[in-house]
């Protein structure tokens, strides 16, 4: 979708949010498959919290920009 948004010359915020979402979900997927054991689960939970916080901040900034 980000590539299509670039082709259609959409707003940079839309493209950036889509790219951020792709990076977050790919990194969470890779981390989940590689993190095993209690230490790995703590790492995965920490990264997941950061990912959710980034999404919330992005959504709040989007609402404030309107």
PDB file of N, CA, C, O and CB in Angstrom:
ATOM      1  N   UNK A   1       0.823  -1.193   0.000  1.00  0.00           N
ATOM      2  CA  UNK A   1       0.000   0.000   0.000  1.00  0.00           C
ATOM      3  C   UNK A   1       0.866   1.256   0.000  1.00  0.00           C
ATOM      4  O   UNK A   1       0.512   2.258  -0.621  1.00  0.00           O
ATOM      5  CB  UNK A   1      -0.936  -0.002   1.204  1.00  0.00           C
ATOM      6  N   UNK A   2       1.994   1.202   0.693  1.00  0.00           N
ATOM      7  CA  UNK A   2       2.864   2.380   0.737  1.00  0.00           C
ATOM      8  C   UNK A   2       3.394   2.709  -0.652  1.00  0.00           C
ATOM      9  O   UNK A   2       3.514   3.880  -1.013  1.00  0.00           O
ATOM     10  CB  UNK A   2       4.033   2.152   1.710  1.00  0.00           C
ATOM     11  N   UNK A   3       3.708   1.685  -1.426  1.00  0.00           N
ATOM     12  CA  UNK A   3       4.187   1.912  -2.799  1.00  0.00           C
ATOM     13  C   UNK A   3       3.081   2.546  -3.636  1.00  0.00           C
ATOM     14  O   UNK A   3       3.340   3.477  -4.399  1.00  0.00           O
ATOM     15  CB  UNK A   3       4.660   0.579  -3.450  1.00  0.00           C
ATOM     16  N   UNK A   4       1.865   2.058  -3.504  1.00  0.00           N
ATOM     17  CA  UNK A   4       0.746   2.646  -4.240  1.00  0.00           C
ATOM     18  C   UNK A   4       0.489   4.086  -3.807  1.00  0.00           C
ATOM     19  O   UNK A   4       0.170   4.943  -4.630  1.00  0.00           O
ATOM     20  CB  UNK A   4      -0.518   1.808  -4.042  1.00  0.00           C
ATOM     21  N   UNK A   5       0.630   4.344  -2.502  1.00  0.00           N
ATOM     22  CA  UNK A   5       0.464   5.717  -2.017  1.00  0.00           C
ATOM     23  C   UNK A   5       1.531   6.636  -2.602  1.00  0.00           C
ATOM     24  O   UNK A   5       1.249   7.787  -2.934  1.00  0.00           O
ATOM     25  CB  UNK A   5       0.521   5.755  -0.484  1.00  0.00           C
ATOM     26  N   UNK A   6       2.754   6.127  -2.727  1.00  0.00           N
ATOM     27  CA  UNK A   6       3.817   6.927  -3.344  1.00  0.00           C
ATOM     28  C   UNK A   6       3.511   7.215  -4.812  1.00  0.00           C
ATOM     29  O   UNK A   6       3.724   8.329  -5.291  1.00  0.00           O
ATOM     30  CB  UNK A   6       5.165   6.206  -3.221  1.00  0.00           C
ATOM     31  N   UNK A   7       3.011   6.203  -5.522  1.00  0.00           N
ATOM     32  CA  UNK A   7       2.678   6.385  -6.935  1.00  0.00           C
ATOM     33  C   UNK A   7       1.554   7.400  -7.092  1.00  0.00           C
ATOM     34  O   UNK A   7       1.588   8.229  -8.001  1.00  0.00           O
ATOM     35  CB  UNK A   7       2.276   5.045  -7.574  1.00  0.00           C
ATOM     36  N   UNK A   8       0.564   7.339  -6.216  1.00  0.00           N
ATOM     37  CA  UNK A   8      -0.569   8.259  -6.276  1.00  0.00           C
ATOM     38  C   UNK A   8      -0.257   9.615  -5.663  1.00  0.00           C
ATOM     39  O   UNK A   8      -1.118  10.495  -5.642  1.00  0.00           O
ATOM     40  CB  UNK A   8      -1.757   7.654  -5.580  1.00  0.00           C
ATOM     41  N   UNK A   9       0.958   9.796  -5.167  1.00  0.00           N
ATOM     42  CA  UNK A   9       1.432  11.044  -4.574  1.00  0.00           C
ATOM     43  C   UNK A   9       0.539  11.510  -3.418  1.00  0.00           C
ATOM     44  O   UNK A   9       0.102  12.660  -3.363  1.00  0.00           O
ATOM     45  CB  UNK A   9       1.505  12.129  -5.640  1.00  0.00           C
ATOM     46  N   UNK A  10       0.291  10.587  -2.514  1.00  0.00           N
ATOM     47  CA  UNK A  10      -0.500  10.922  -1.329  1.00  0.00           C
ATOM     48  C   UNK A  10       0.347  11.681  -0.324  1.00  0.00           C
ATOM     49  O   UNK A  10       1.550  11.864  -0.515  1.00  0.00           O
ATOM     50  CB  UNK A  10      -1.079   9.655  -0.685  1.00  0.00           C
ATOM     51  N   UNK A  11      -0.282  12.110   0.723  1.00  0.00           N
ATOM     52  CA  UNK A  11       0.363  12.861   1.791  1.00  0.00           C
ATOM     53  C   UNK A  11       1.520  12.053   2.383  1.00  0.00           C
ATOM     54  O   UNK A  11       1.426  10.834   2.524  1.00  0.00           O
ATOM     55  CB  UNK A  11      -0.657  13.227   2.887  1.00  0.00           C
ATOM     56  N   UNK A  12       2.599  12.737   2.724  1.00  0.00           N
ATOM     57  CA  UNK A  12       3.762  12.079   3.295  1.00  0.00           C
ATOM     58  C   UNK A  12       3.475  11.394   4.616  1.00  0.00           C
ATOM     59  O   UNK A  12       4.105  10.387   4.939  1.00  0.00           O
ATOM     60  CB  UNK A  12       4.856  13.068   3.479  1.00  0.00           C
ATOM     61  N   UNK A  13       2.529  11.924   5.387  1.00  0.00           N
ATOM     62  CA  UNK A  13       2.159  11.301   6.654  1.00  0.00           C
ATOM     63  C   UNK A  13       1.535   9.926   6.434  1.00  0.00           C
ATOM     64  O   UNK A  13       1.787   8.991   7.194  1.00  0.00           O
ATOM     65  CB  UNK A  13       1.191  12.199   7.424  1.00  0.00           C
ATOM     66  N   UNK A  14       0.726   9.813   5.396  1.00  0.00           N
ATOM     67  CA  UNK A  14       0.079   8.528   5.095  1.00  0.00           C
ATOM     68  C   UNK A  14       1.129   7.503   4.716  1.00  0.00           C
ATOM     69  O   UNK A  14       1.117   6.376   5.210  1.00  0.00           O
ATOM     70  CB  UNK A  14      -0.962   8.680   3.956  1.00  0.00           C
ATOM     71  N   UNK A  15       2.038   7.898   3.837  1.00  0.00           N
ATOM     72  CA  UNK A  15       3.093   6.985   3.398  1.00  0.00           C
ATOM     73  C   UNK A  15       3.988   6.605   4.581  1.00  0.00           C
ATOM     74  O   UNK A  15       4.336   5.436   4.746  1.00  0.00           O
ATOM     75  CB  UNK A  15       3.936   7.628   2.266  1.00  0.00           C
ATOM     76  N   UNK A  16       4.352   7.577   5.390  1.00  0.00           N
ATOM     77  CA  UNK A  16       5.196   7.307   6.544  1.00  0.00           C
ATOM     78  C   UNK A  16       4.542   6.375   7.536  1.00  0.00           C
ATOM     79  O   UNK A  16       5.194   5.479   8.072  1.00  0.00           O
ATOM     80  CB  UNK A  16       5.559   8.585   7.224  1.00  0.00           C
ATOM     81  N   UNK A  17       3.255   6.576   7.789  1.00  0.00           N
ATOM     82  CA  UNK A  17       2.556   5.701   8.731  1.00  0.00           C
ATOM     83  C   UNK A  17       2.492   4.279   8.207  1.00  0.00           C
ATOM     84  O   UNK A  17       2.673   3.326   8.965  1.00  0.00           O
ATOM     85  CB  UNK A  17       1.146   6.221   9.002  1.00  0.00           C
ATOM     86  N   UNK A  18       2.237   4.131   6.921  1.00  0.00           N
ATOM     87  CA  UNK A  18       2.188   2.779   6.341  1.00  0.00           C
ATOM     88  C   UNK A  18       3.549   2.099   6.411  1.00  0.00           C
ATOM     89  O   UNK A  18       3.632   0.909   6.716  1.00  0.00           O
ATOM     90  CB  UNK A  18       1.710   2.838   4.881  1.00  0.00           C
ATOM     91  N   UNK A  19       4.615   2.840   6.131  1.00  0.00           N
ATOM     92  CA  UNK A  19       5.952   2.260   6.217  1.00  0.00           C
ATOM     93  C   UNK A  19       6.300   1.908   7.659  1.00  0.00           C
ATOM     94  O   UNK A  19       6.914   0.871   7.913  1.00  0.00           O
ATOM     95  CB  UNK A  19       6.992   3.227   5.643  1.00  0.00           C
ATOM     96  N   UNK A  20       5.916   2.756   8.596  1.00  0.00           N
ATOM     97  CA  UNK A  20       6.145   2.467  10.012  1.00  0.00           C
ATOM     98  C   UNK A  20       5.408   1.200  10.430  1.00  0.00           C
ATOM     99  O   UNK A  20       5.958   0.366  11.149  1.00  0.00           O
ATOM    100  CB  UNK A  20       5.699   3.651  10.884  1.00  0.00           C
ATOM    101  N   UNK A  21       4.180   1.058   9.985  1.00  0.00           N
ATOM    102  CA  UNK A  21       3.398  -0.132  10.324  1.00  0.00           C
ATOM    103  C   UNK A  21       4.050  -1.394   9.754  1.00  0.00           C
ATOM    104  O   UNK A  21       4.106  -2.425  10.424  1.00  0.00           O
ATOM    105  CB  UNK A  21       1.956   0.006   9.798  1.00  0.00           C
ATOM    106  N   UNK A  22       4.537  -1.309   8.525  1.00  0.00           N
ATOM    107  CA  UNK A  22       5.204  -2.468   7.914  1.00  0.00           C
ATOM    108  C   UNK A  22       6.444  -2.855   8.711  1.00  0.00           C
ATOM    109  O   UNK A  22       6.656  -4.030   9.010  1.00  0.00           O
ATOM    110  CB  UNK A  22       5.589  -2.164   6.449  1.00  0.00           C
ATOM    111  N   UNK A  23       7.253  -1.873   9.049  1.00  0.00           N
ATOM    112  CA  UNK A  23       8.484  -2.152   9.804  1.00  0.00           C
ATOM    113  C   UNK A  23       8.155  -2.750  11.168  1.00  0.00           C
ATOM    114  O   UNK A  23       8.797  -3.708  11.600  1.00  0.00           O
ATOM    115  CB  UNK A  23       9.321  -0.864   9.977  1.00  0.00           C
ATOM    116  N   UNK A  24       7.166  -2.193  11.841  1.00  0.00           N
ATOM    117  CA  UNK A  24       6.810  -2.701  13.171  1.00  0.00           C
ATOM    118  C   UNK A  24       6.299  -4.135  13.117  1.00  0.00           C
ATOM    119  O   UNK A  24       6.713  -4.972  13.919  1.00  0.00           O
ATOM    120  CB  UNK A  24       5.757  -1.807  13.811  1.00  0.00           C
ATOM    121  N   UNK A  25       5.402  -4.424  12.176  1.00  0.00           N
ATOM    122  CA  UNK A  25       4.831  -5.762  12.121  1.00  0.00           C
ATOM    123  C   UNK A  25       5.841  -6.802  11.658  1.00  0.00           C
ATOM    124  O   UNK A  25       5.821  -7.936  12.136  1.00  0.00           O
ATOM    125  CB  UNK A  25       3.632  -5.773  11.206  1.00  0.00           C
ATOM    126  N   UNK A  26       6.723  -6.434  10.736  1.00  0.00           N
ATOM    127  CA  UNK A  26       7.763  -7.376  10.307  1.00  0.00           C
ATOM    128  C   UNK A  26       8.739  -7.646  11.452  1.00  0.00           C
ATOM    129  O   UNK A  26       9.123  -8.791  11.689  1.00  0.00           O
ATOM    130  CB  UNK A  26       8.522  -6.826   9.073  1.00  0.00           C
ATOM    131  N   UNK A  27       9.136  -6.589  12.158  1.00  0.00           N
ATOM    132  CA  UNK A  27      10.070  -6.788  13.270  1.00  0.00           C
ATOM    133  C   UNK A  27       9.439  -7.608  14.386  1.00  0.00           C
ATOM    134  O   UNK A  27      10.108  -8.452  14.982  1.00  0.00           O
ATOM    135  CB  UNK A  27      10.541  -5.442  13.817  1.00  0.00           C
ATOM    136  N   UNK A  28       8.168  -7.376  14.678  1.00  0.00           N
ATOM    137  CA  UNK A  28       7.501  -8.178  15.703  1.00  0.00           C
ATOM    138  C   UNK A  28       7.384  -9.638  15.279  1.00  0.00           C
ATOM    139  O   UNK A  28       7.552 -10.540  16.101  1.00  0.00           O
ATOM    140  CB  UNK A  28       6.114  -7.609  16.002  1.00  0.00           C
ATOM    141  N   UNK A  29       7.101  -9.872  14.015  1.00  0.00           N
ATOM    142  CA  UNK A  29       7.012 -11.246  13.517  1.00  0.00           C
ATOM    143  C   UNK A  29       8.346 -11.965  13.596  1.00  0.00           C
ATOM    144  O   UNK A  29       8.411 -13.123  14.009  1.00  0.00           O
ATOM    145  CB  UNK A  29       6.512 -11.255  12.086  1.00  0.00           C
ATOM    146  N   UNK A  30       9.407 -11.282  13.201  1.00  0.00           N
ATOM    147  CA  UNK A  30      10.736 -11.900  13.267  1.00  0.00           C
ATOM    148  C   UNK A  30      11.154 -12.139  14.717  1.00  0.00           C
ATOM    149  O   UNK A  30      11.707 -13.189  15.042  1.00  0.00           O
ATOM    150  CB  UNK A  30      11.778 -11.016  12.553  1.00  0.00           C
ATOM    151  N   UNK A  31      10.893 -11.175  15.577  1.00  0.00           N
ATOM    152  CA  UNK A  31      11.249 -11.338  16.986  1.00  0.00           C
ATOM    153  C   UNK A  31      10.481 -12.485  17.630  1.00  0.00           C
ATOM    154  O   UNK A  31      11.035 -13.245  18.424  1.00  0.00           O
ATOM    155  CB  UNK A  31      10.987 -10.048  17.749  1.00  0.00           C
ATOM    156  N   UNK A  32       9.218 -12.602  17.288  1.00  0.00           N
ATOM    157  CA  UNK A  32       8.404 -13.646  17.891  1.00  0.00           C
ATOM    158  C   UNK A  32       8.909 -15.030  17.496  1.00  0.00           C
ATOM    159  O   UNK A  32       8.881 -15.959  18.302  1.00  0.00           O
ATOM    160  CB  UNK A  32       6.942 -13.482  17.484  1.00  0.00           C
ATOM    161  N   UNK A  33       9.368 -15.164  16.258  1.00  0.00           N
ATOM    162  CA  UNK A  33       9.837 -16.476  15.819  1.00  0.00           C
ATOM    163  C   UNK A  33      11.216 -16.812  16.374  1.00  0.00           C
ATOM    164  O   UNK A  33      11.561 -17.989  16.479  1.00  0.00           O
ATOM    165  CB  UNK A  33       9.868 -16.536  14.306  1.00  0.00           C
ATOM    166  N   UNK A  34      12.013 -15.806  16.733  1.00  0.00           N
ATOM    167  CA  UNK A  34      13.366 -16.056  17.212  1.00  0.00           C
ATOM    168  C   UNK A  34      13.521 -15.969  18.723  1.00  0.00           C
ATOM    169  O   UNK A  34      14.513 -16.466  19.257  1.00  0.00           O
ATOM    170  CB  UNK A  34      14.295 -15.096  16.576  1.00  0.00           C
ATOM    171  N   UNK A  35      12.599 -15.370  19.417  1.00  0.00           N
ATOM    172  CA  UNK A  35      12.718 -15.218  20.876  1.00  0.00           C
ATOM    173  C   UNK A  35      12.059 -16.393  21.565  1.00  0.00           C
ATOM    174  O   UNK A  35      10.842 -16.569  21.511  1.00  0.00           O
ATOM    175  CB  UNK A  35      12.081 -13.890  21.355  1.00  0.00           C
ATOM    176  N   UNK A  36      12.888 -17.194  22.214  1.00  0.00           N
ATOM    177  CA  UNK A  36      12.371 -18.334  22.961  1.00  0.00           C
ATOM    178  C   UNK A  36      12.999 -18.321  24.343  1.00  0.00           C
ATOM    179  O   UNK A  36      14.111 -17.827  24.529  1.00  0.00           O
ATOM    180  CB  UNK A  36      12.662 -19.678  22.225  1.00  0.00           C
ATOM    181  N   UNK A  37      12.301 -18.850  25.275  1.00  0.00           N
ATOM    182  CA  UNK A  37      12.778 -18.831  26.654  1.00  0.00           C
ATOM    183  C   UNK A  37      12.300 -17.580  27.366  1.00  0.00           C
ATOM    184  O   UNK A  37      11.692 -16.704  26.751  1.00  0.00           O
ATOM    185  CB  UNK A  37      14.305 -18.913  26.699  1.00  0.00           C
ATOM    186  N   UNK A  38      12.570 -17.496  28.655  1.00  0.00           N
ATOM    187  CA  UNK A  38      12.061 -16.374  29.441  1.00  0.00           C
ATOM    188  C   UNK A  38      12.743 -15.062  29.056  1.00  0.00           C
ATOM    189  O   UNK A  38      12.092 -14.018  29.014  1.00  0.00           O
ATOM    190  CB  UNK A  38      12.256 -16.645  30.932  1.00  0.00           C
ATOM    191  N   UNK A  39      14.040 -15.105  28.776  1.00  0.00           N
ATOM    192  CA  UNK A  39      14.740 -13.878  28.386  1.00  0.00           C
ATOM    193  C   UNK A  39      14.234 -13.363  27.028  1.00  0.00           C
ATOM    194  O   UNK A  39      14.072 -12.158  26.836  1.00  0.00           O
ATOM    195  CB  UNK A  39      16.265 -14.129  28.327  1.00  0.00           C
ATOM    196  N   UNK A  40      13.992 -14.274  26.108  1.00  0.00           N
ATOM    197  CA  UNK A  40      13.466 -13.890  24.802  1.00  0.00           C
ATOM    198  C   UNK A  40      12.064 -13.319  24.891  1.00  0.00           C
ATOM    199  O   UNK A  40      11.721 -12.382  24.170  1.00  0.00           O
ATOM    200  CB  UNK A  40      13.471 -15.075  23.873  1.00  0.00           C
ATOM    201  N   UNK A  41      11.259 -13.879  25.770  1.00  0.00           N
ATOM    202  CA  UNK A  41       9.901 -13.373  25.945  1.00  0.00           C
ATOM    203  C   UNK A  41       9.909 -11.970  26.533  1.00  0.00           C
ATOM    204  O   UNK A  41       9.076 -11.140  26.167  1.00  0.00           O
ATOM    205  CB  UNK A  41       9.095 -14.310  26.839  1.00  0.00           C
ATOM    206  N   UNK A  42      10.844 -11.697  27.443  1.00  0.00           N
ATOM    207  CA  UNK A  42      10.958 -10.349  28.009  1.00  0.00           C
ATOM    208  C   UNK A  42      11.363  -9.350  26.922  1.00  0.00           C
ATOM    209  O   UNK A  42      10.841  -8.236  26.873  1.00  0.00           O
ATOM    210  CB  UNK A  42      11.986 -10.329  29.170  1.00  0.00           C
ATOM    211  N   UNK A  43      12.290  -9.750  26.056  1.00  0.00           N
ATOM    212  CA  UNK A  43      12.709  -8.892  24.957  1.00  0.00           C
ATOM    213  C   UNK A  43      11.543  -8.620  24.014  1.00  0.00           C
ATOM    214  O   UNK A  43      11.322  -7.483  23.597  1.00  0.00           O
ATOM    215  CB  UNK A  43      13.875  -9.529  24.192  1.00  0.00           C
ATOM    216  N   UNK A  44      10.795  -9.680  23.681  1.00  0.00           N
ATOM    217  CA  UNK A  44       9.656  -9.524  22.778  1.00  0.00           C
ATOM    218  C   UNK A  44       8.600  -8.606  23.394  1.00  0.00           C
ATOM    219  O   UNK A  44       8.051  -7.748  22.703  1.00  0.00           O
ATOM    220  CB  UNK A  44       9.041 -10.895  22.445  1.00  0.00           C
ATOM    221  N   UNK A  45       8.317  -8.776  24.665  1.00  0.00           N
ATOM    222  CA  UNK A  45       7.319  -7.925  25.325  1.00  0.00           C
ATOM    223  C   UNK A  45       7.774  -6.470  25.347  1.00  0.00           C
ATOM    224  O   UNK A  45       6.960  -5.568  25.151  1.00  0.00           O
ATOM    225  CB  UNK A  45       7.054  -8.416  26.759  1.00  0.00           C
ATOM    226  N   UNK A  46       9.045  -6.234  25.579  1.00  0.00           N
ATOM    227  CA  UNK A  46       9.564  -4.869  25.568  1.00  0.00           C
ATOM    228  C   UNK A  46       9.432  -4.214  24.203  1.00  0.00           C
ATOM    229  O   UNK A  46       9.023  -3.058  24.096  1.00  0.00           O
ATOM    230  CB  UNK A  46      11.012  -4.861  25.996  1.00  0.00           C
ATOM    231  N   UNK A  47       9.779  -4.954  23.167  1.00  0.00           N
ATOM    232  CA  UNK A  47       9.663  -4.413  21.804  1.00  0.00           C
ATOM    233  C   UNK A  47       8.195  -4.209  21.448  1.00  0.00           C
ATOM    234  O   UNK A  47       7.858  -3.227  20.786  1.00  0.00           O
ATOM    235  CB  UNK A  47      10.342  -5.357  20.773  1.00  0.00           C
ATOM    236  N   UNK A  48       7.328  -5.100  21.865  1.00  0.00           N
ATOM    237  CA  UNK A  48       5.901  -4.954  21.583  1.00  0.00           C
ATOM    238  C   UNK A  48       5.338  -3.706  22.255  1.00  0.00           C
ATOM    239  O   UNK A  48       4.512  -3.007  21.668  1.00  0.00           O
ATOM    240  CB  UNK A  48       5.132  -6.198  22.049  1.00  0.00           C
ATOM    241  N   UNK A  49       5.772  -3.423  23.470  1.00  0.00           N
ATOM    242  CA  UNK A  49       5.314  -2.219  24.171  1.00  0.00           C
ATOM    243  C   UNK A  49       5.779  -0.970  23.427  1.00  0.00           C
ATOM    244  O   UNK A  49       5.017  -0.015  23.274  1.00  0.00           O
ATOM    245  CB  UNK A  49       5.834  -2.202  25.632  1.00  0.00           C
ATOM    246  N   UNK A  50       7.024  -0.975  22.965  1.00  0.00           N
ATOM    247  CA  UNK A  50       7.538   0.166  22.201  1.00  0.00           C
ATOM    248  C   UNK A  50       6.766   0.327  20.899  1.00  0.00           C
ATOM    249  O   UNK A  50       6.462   1.451  20.499  1.00  0.00           O
ATOM    250  CB  UNK A  50       9.042  -0.006  21.909  1.00  0.00           C
ATOM    251  N   UNK A  51       6.445  -0.777  20.230  1.00  0.00           N
ATOM    252  CA  UNK A  51       5.700  -0.718  18.980  1.00  0.00           C
ATOM    253  C   UNK A  51       4.304  -0.135  19.196  1.00  0.00           C
ATOM    254  O   UNK A  51       3.850   0.707  18.421  1.00  0.00           O
ATOM    255  CB  UNK A  51       5.598  -2.110  18.359  1.00  0.00           C
ATOM    256  N   UNK A  52       3.639  -0.579  20.234  1.00  0.00           N
ATOM    257  CA  UNK A  52       2.299  -0.056  20.531  1.00  0.00           C
ATOM    258  C   UNK A  52       2.384   1.427  20.891  1.00  0.00           C
ATOM    259  O   UNK A  52       1.535   2.216  20.475  1.00  0.00           O
ATOM    260  CB  UNK A  52       1.640  -0.857  21.689  1.00  0.00           C
ATOM    261  N   UNK A  53       3.401   1.806  21.659  1.00  0.00           N
ATOM    262  CA  UNK A  53       3.560   3.213  22.023  1.00  0.00           C
ATOM    263  C   UNK A  53       3.792   4.074  20.781  1.00  0.00           C
ATOM    264  O   UNK A  53       3.239   5.169  20.680  1.00  0.00           O
ATOM    265  CB  UNK A  53       4.726   3.381  23.012  1.00  0.00           C
ATOM    266  N   UNK A  54       4.600   3.596  19.839  1.00  0.00           N
ATOM    267  CA  UNK A  54       4.822   4.340  18.593  1.00  0.00           C
ATOM    268  C   UNK A  54       3.525   4.509  17.805  1.00  0.00           C
ATOM    269  O   UNK A  54       3.259   5.578  17.256  1.00  0.00           O
ATOM    270  CB  UNK A  54       5.868   3.627  17.727  1.00  0.00           C
ATOM    271  N   UNK A  55       2.727   3.457  17.753  1.00  0.00           N
ATOM    272  CA  UNK A  55       1.457   3.557  17.037  1.00  0.00           C
ATOM    273  C   UNK A  55       0.514   4.549  17.713  1.00  0.00           C
ATOM    274  O   UNK A  55      -0.156   5.327  17.035  1.00  0.00           O
ATOM    275  CB  UNK A  55       0.793   2.184  16.945  1.00  0.00           C
ATOM    276  N   UNK A  56       0.459   4.524  19.032  1.00  0.00           N
ATOM    277  CA  UNK A  56      -0.408   5.452  19.756  1.00  0.00           C
ATOM    278  C   UNK A  56       0.050   6.894  19.545  1.00  0.00           C
ATOM    279  O   UNK A  56      -0.771   7.775  19.292  1.00  0.00           O
ATOM    280  CB  UNK A  56      -0.426   5.112  21.256  1.00  0.00           C
ATOM    281  N   UNK A  57       1.352   7.134  19.649  1.00  0.00           N
ATOM    282  CA  UNK A  57       1.865   8.481  19.433  1.00  0.00           C
ATOM    283  C   UNK A  57       1.571   8.960  18.016  1.00  0.00           C
ATOM    284  O   UNK A  57       1.200  10.117  17.815  1.00  0.00           O
ATOM    285  CB  UNK A  57       3.367   8.527  19.703  1.00  0.00           C
ATOM    286  N   UNK A  58       1.733   8.083  17.042  1.00  0.00           N
ATOM    287  CA  UNK A  58       1.444   8.438  15.659  1.00  0.00           C
ATOM    288  C   UNK A  58      -0.031   8.784  15.471  1.00  0.00           C
ATOM    289  O   UNK A  58      -0.363   9.749  14.782  1.00  0.00           O
ATOM    290  CB  UNK A  58       1.837   7.295  14.728  1.00  0.00           C
ATOM    291  N   UNK A  59      -0.908   8.001  16.080  1.00  0.00           N
ATOM    292  CA  UNK A  59      -2.340   8.274  15.956  1.00  0.00           C
ATOM    293  C   UNK A  59      -2.713   9.600  16.635  1.00  0.00           C
ATOM    294  O   UNK A  59      -3.518  10.368  16.109  1.00  0.00           O
ATOM    295  CB  UNK A  59      -3.157   7.118  16.565  1.00  0.00           C
ATOM    296  N   UNK A  60      -2.124   9.858  17.799  1.00  0.00           N
ATOM    297  CA  UNK A  60      -2.419  11.121  18.509  1.00  0.00           C
ATOM    298  C   UNK A  60      -1.928  12.304  17.694  1.00  0.00           C
ATOM    299  O   UNK A  60      -2.635  13.303  17.567  1.00  0.00           O
ATOM    300  CB  UNK A  60      -1.763  11.136  19.919  1.00  0.00           C
ATOM    301  N   UNK A  61      -0.723  12.205  17.139  1.00  0.00           N
ATOM    302  CA  UNK A  61      -0.195  13.295  16.312  1.00  0.00           C
ATOM    303  C   UNK A  61      -1.064  13.506  15.079  1.00  0.00           C
ATOM    304  O   UNK A  61      -1.256  14.639  14.639  1.00  0.00           O
ATOM    305  CB  UNK A  61       1.255  13.002  15.892  1.00  0.00           C
ATOM    306  N   UNK A  62      -1.589  12.416  14.522  1.00  0.00           N
ATOM    307  CA  UNK A  62      -2.470  12.549  13.371  1.00  0.00           C
ATOM    308  C   UNK A  62      -3.752  13.286  13.753  1.00  0.00           C
ATOM    309  O   UNK A  62      -4.231  14.139  13.005  1.00  0.00           O
ATOM    310  CB  UNK A  62      -2.801  11.171  12.790  1.00  0.00           C
ATOM    311  N   UNK A  63      -4.298  12.956  14.907  1.00  0.00           N
ATOM    312  CA  UNK A  63      -5.517  13.635  15.347  1.00  0.00           C
ATOM    313  C   UNK A  63      -5.265  15.121  15.639  1.00  0.00           C
ATOM    314  O   UNK A  63      -6.115  15.966  15.358  1.00  0.00           O
ATOM    315  CB  UNK A  63      -6.081  12.945  16.595  1.00  0.00           C
ATOM    316  N   UNK A  64      -4.107  15.428  16.196  1.00  0.00           N
ATOM    317  CA  UNK A  64      -3.786  16.825  16.492  1.00  0.00           C
ATOM    318  C   UNK A  64      -3.503  17.640  15.233  1.00  0.00           C
ATOM    319  O   UNK A  64      -3.704  18.855  15.223  1.00  0.00           O
ATOM    320  CB  UNK A  64      -2.591  16.893  17.420  1.00  0.00           C
ATOM    321  N   UNK A  65      -3.039  16.984  14.176  1.00  0.00           N
ATOM    322  CA  UNK A  65      -2.695  17.685  12.944  1.00  0.00           C
ATOM    323  C   UNK A  65      -3.935  18.071  12.133  1.00  0.00           C
ATOM    324  O   UNK A  65      -3.843  18.873  11.204  1.00  0.00           O
ATOM    325  CB  UNK A  65      -1.776  16.823  12.099  1.00  0.00           C
ATOM    326  N   UNK A  66      -5.068  17.513  12.477  1.00  0.00           N
ATOM    327  CA  UNK A  66      -6.287  17.801  11.687  1.00  0.00           C
ATOM    328  C   UNK A  66      -6.898  19.100  12.064  1.00  0.00           C
ATOM    329  O   UNK A  66      -7.921  19.488  11.499  1.00  0.00           O
ATOM    330  CB  UNK A  66      -7.309  16.713  11.854  1.00  0.00           C
TER     331      UNK A  66
END
